[in-house]
Amino acid sequence: MIIAIISIYMLSVLAVGTLSHRLFRGTGEDYFVATRTIGPFVLLMSLFGTHMTSFTLLGASAQAYTVGVGVFGLLASSSALVVPVIFFFVGTRIWALGKRHGYLTPVQFFRDRWDSSGLGLALFVVLVGFVIPYLLIGVMGGGIAINQISQGAVPEWIGALVICLVVMTYVVYGGMRGTAWVNTFQTLVFMSLAALAFVWIAYKLGGVTEGIQRVAEARPDLLVREGHVPPLKMLSYVLIPVSAGMFPHLFIHWLTARKAETFRTSVIGYPLCVGVVWICSVLIGLYGAADFPGLQGPEANSILVRMIRLHSPELLAGLLAAGVVAAIMSSLDSQVLCLSTMFTQDIVRHYALGDQMSEKRQIFLARVFVAAILGLTFVIFLVSNRSIFNLGIWCFTGFASLFPIVLAALFWKRSTRSGVLASVAVTVLLWSYFFLQGWRDPSYTVADSGLMPVTVVFAASCLALWLVSLATRPPREEVLQRFF
Amino acid sequence: MRRGLYLLLPLLYLLHNDFWWWNDSFLFLGLPIGLSYHLLFCLAVSVVMWLMVRHAWPHDLQEDAMRAAAREPGRAHDEEPS
C-alpha cells in the first residue's frame, strides 16, 4: 500500500512537471528564471516549499519529543518573524535589480555590485560549498524516511535513487517553471498531509487538550522551556533563519517574480504557513512522548512515523510518506537547479564561453549539470557516514554569517570589494573553528553559555566588512550609479 | 506611518523572547502557553506584515526596475534569441 501511494505520488509530480513544459519558451531566461513571470501564490508556495525540508515534518516532531514545546519558538516562530522581513526588504530589491540588469544568479549580482570577478569566484566557491551538504542531507533524509515508513520494505538507497531520478526528470525537463509548479503542488501536499496526520492523531487521543494532558502526566518537563532551552540560545537562535537571505536557491526564486508586488502574498502568508505546518509536527512529537517514552538519539527521529503507525490506518502512513517525500523534493529541486544555473552562468559562461554561448547551449549545459550534480550527490550518499546529518545547522550558520554581504550590497554604498572579501574570509575561518568544536559535541554553544556560534561568526563578519571597507578606497561612482 | 511600522519589527523580536512564561505550562486555547503564545505570535507577525505591505510598500522599486530594464535592451546577462 505504502509503495503504491509513493509511486502514485511520484507519477503525479512528473505529470505536473511535464504539464509546465507546455509553457516553455525555449530561452535561457525561461529555463533559469521562468522569464520572471511567476505569480503571487506560486511564489509563496515555491519559497515556502524550498525553505522547508524534511526536517519540518520529521525533525520538528523529533525535537519536540526531546526538547518539548520550546522548539516551536526556537525554530518556527523565529523563522516566521525573520524570513518575511527578509522578503520585504531584501527579496523585493534583489528582484528589482535582477529585472533591471538581467541577473540569473547571486554571483552575477555580487560580481557586478563590487566590480570584481575574483570576489564573484570566492562567493561561488563558498555558496556552493554550503549548499552541497544541504543537498546531501535531503537525499539522505529521503532514503531514510521512505525506509522507515515502509518498515524496511524499501531499502534506503532505492528510496534515495527514486527521489534523485524523479527530481532530475522534472528539473531537466521543466527548468524553473517546472520546479516552481511542482514545488507548489508538493508544498500543498505536505501542508495538508501534516494537518491531516495531526487531526487524525488528535481525534484518536480524544482531542487536542486530552493529548496534552497525557503528556503532562508522562513528561511535564516538555511543556515548559526551563531546562531544555537556555534563554541565551533563544535570543541568539533568531540569527539562524537570517540564512534565508543568503540561500542562493531562494535568491533565484526571488528573481522569478512577475513584479515587486508579487512578493506581497509571500510576505503576509509565510508566517501563517510556518505556524500551520510546525504546530502539527510539534504536537505529534509531544504526544509521542506519552506513547513512546525513552527513545534516544536517532530513534527519536522516527517518532512521527511511530505515531502514525500506532494511531492511523496504513493508508495514512502511505500518504505521510508522500508528504515527507514532497517536503524533501521541494527543496532538492530548487537547490539542484540553482547549482546547475550557477555552474552554467558563473563558471562556464563567465570564464570560458562568454557571449558566444547560445541559449540552446546554456540550457543543454544546465541540464547536464542537473544530472551530474544529482548523480554525484547520490554517489556521496552511498559512501558517506550518517553523521553528516549534523551538518544541517552548520550550513545555516554559514549562510547567516554571509548575510551582511547582501545587506551591504543593497544598503551601503561605501562597502568595498576588499571589505566583502574580508567578511567572507572571516566567516570561513570562524565557521571552520566552530564547526570542529560542534562536530565533537553536537550540543556545543559558545563557552557553554547557550549562545549560538552563529552570533559570533555573524558579528565578526559584520565587523570585518565594516572596518576593511572604511580602510580601503571607495567604489567607483559609475558602478554605484547602476545600483543606487 | 512607515517608520512607526518599522519600529514594530524590533518590538516583535523582543516579544518573541517570552521569558516571562519560561517555566509556566498552563493551558491557553487548549495548548501549553509556551506553544499557544508562539502560534499567536506567527499570526501577529502576519498582521504586522500585512500593515507593512499596505502602508510601507516600496512602490518605487517596481517602476524604477521596469523603466531601467526598458532602457537597457542589451542587459548584462540576457542573451540574443537563439
Boltz contact constraints between the chains, C-beta under 6 A:
constraints:
  - contact:
      token1: [A, 28]
      token2: [B, 79]
      max_distance: 6.0
  - contact:
      token1: [A, 69]
      token2: [B, 32]
      max_distance: 6.0
  - contact:
      token1: [A, 69]
      token2: [B, 34]
      max_distance: 6.0
  - contact:
      token1: [A, 69]
      token2: [B, 35]
      max_distance: 6.0
  - contact:
      token1: [A, 72]
      token2: [B, 35]
      max_distance: 6.0
  - contact:
      token1: [A, 72]
      token2: [B, 38]
      max_distance: 6.0
  - contact:
      token1: [A, 73]
      token2: [B, 38]
      max_distance: 6.0
  - contact:
      token1: [A, 77]
      token2: [B, 38]
      max_distance: 6.0
  - contact:
      token1: [A, 77]
      token2: [B, 41]
      max_distance: 6.0
  - contact:
      token1: [A, 77]
      token2: [B, 42]
      max_distance: 6.0
  - contact:
      token1: [A, 80]
      token2: [B, 42]
      max_distance: 6.0
  - contact:
      token1: [A, 80]
      token2: [B, 45]
      max_distance: 6.0
  - contact:
      token1: [A, 81]
      token2: [B, 12]
      max_distance: 6.0
  - contact:
      token1: [A, 81]
      token2: [B, 16]
      max_distance: 6.0
  - contact:
      token1: [A, 81]
      token2: [B, 45]
      max_distance: 6.0
  - contact:
      token1: [A, 84]
      token2: [B, 49]
      max_distance: 6.0
  - contact:
      token1: [A, 92]
      token2: [B, 61]
      max_distance: 6.0
  - contact:
      token1: [A, 96]
      token2: [B, 61]
      max_distance: 6.0
  - contact:
      token1: [A, 96]
      token2: [B, 65]
      max_distance: 6.0
  - contact:
      token1: [A, 99]
      token2: [B, 65]
      max_distance: 6.0
  - contact:
      token1: [A, 99]
      token2: [B, 69]
      max_distance: 6.0
  - contact:
      token1: [A, 100]
      token2: [B, 65]
      max_distance: 6.0
  - contact:
      token1: [A, 100]
      token2: [B, 68]
      max_distance: 6.0
  - contact:
      token1: [A, 100]
      token2: [B, 69]
      max_distance: 6.0
  - contact:
      token1: [A, 101]
      token2: [B, 75]
      max_distance: 6.0
  - contact:
      token1: [A, 101]
      token2: [B, 76]
      max_distance: 6.0
  - contact:
      token1: [A, 102]
      token2: [B, 75]
      max_distance: 6.0
  - contact:
      token1: [A, 102]
      token2: [B, 76]
      max_distance: 6.0
  - contact:
      token1: [A, 102]
      token2: [B, 77]
      max_distance: 6.0
  - contact:
      token1: [A, 102]
      token2: [B, 78]
      max_distance: 6.0
  - contact:
      token1: [A, 103]
      token2: [B, 77]
      max_distance: 6.0
  - contact:
      token1: [A, 104]
      token2: [B, 77]
      max_distance: 6.0
  - contact:
      token1: [A, 108]
      token2: [B, 77]
      max_distance: 6.0
  - contact:
      token1: [A, 208]
      token2: [B, 30]
      max_distance: 6.0
  - contact:
      token1: [A, 209]
      token2: [B, 30]
      max_distance: 6.0
  - contact:
      token1: [A, 223]
      token2: [B, 25]
      max_distance: 6.0
  - contact:
      token1: [A, 223]
      token2: [B, 32]
      max_distance: 6.0
  - contact:
      token1: [A, 224]
      token2: [B, 23]
      max_distance: 6.0
  - contact:
      token1: [A, 224]
      token2: [B, 25]
      max_distance: 6.0
  - contact:
      token1: [A, 225]
      token2: [B, 22]
      max_distance: 6.0
  - contact:
      token1: [A, 225]
      token2: [B, 34]
      max_distance: 6.0
  - contact:
      token1: [A, 226]
      token2: [B, 22]
      max_distance: 6.0
  - contact:
      token1: [A, 226]
      token2: [B, 23]
      max_distance: 6.0
  - contact:
      token1: [A, 231]
      token2: [B, 19]
      max_distance: 6.0
  - contact:
      token1: [A, 234]
      token2: [B, 17]
      max_distance: 6.0
  - contact:
      token1: [A, 235]
      token2: [B, 17]
      max_distance: 6.0
  - contact:
      token1: [A, 259]
      token2: [B, 62]
      max_distance: 6.0
  - contact:
      token1: [A, 260]
      token2: [B, 61]
      max_distance: 6.0
  - contact:
      token1: [A, 260]
      token2: [B, 62]
      max_distance: 6.0
  - contact:
      token1: [A, 264]
      token2: [B, 53]
      max_distance: 6.0
  - contact:
      token1: [A, 267]
      token2: [B, 49]
      max_distance: 6.0
  - contact:
      token1: [A, 267]
      token2: [B, 53]
      max_distance: 6.0
  - contact:
      token1: [A, 268]
      token2: [B, 46]
      max_distance: 6.0
  - contact:
      token1: [A, 268]
      token2: [B, 49]
      max_distance: 6.0
  - contact:
      token1: [A, 268]
      token2: [B, 50]
      max_distance: 6.0
  - contact:
      token1: [A, 271]
      token2: [B, 42]
      max_distance: 6.0
  - contact:
      token1: [A, 271]
      token2: [B, 45]
      max_distance: 6.0
  - contact:
      token1: [A, 271]
      token2: [B, 46]
      max_distance: 6.0
  - contact:
      token1: [A, 272]
      token2: [B, 46]
      max_distance: 6.0
  - contact:
      token1: [A, 274]
      token2: [B, 42]
      max_distance: 6.0
  - contact:
      token1: [A, 275]
      token2: [B, 39]
      max_distance: 6.0
  - contact:
      token1: [A, 275]
      token2: [B, 42]
      max_distance: 6.0
  - contact:
      token1: [A, 279]
      token2: [B, 39]
      max_distance: 6.0
  - contact:
      token1: [A, 358]
      token2: [B, 82]
      max_distance: 6.0
  - contact:
      token1: [A, 359]
      token2: [B, 79]
      max_distance: 6.0
  - contact:
      token1: [A, 359]
      token2: [B, 82]
      max_distance: 6.0
  - contact:
      token1: [A, 360]
      token2: [B, 82]
      max_distance: 6.0
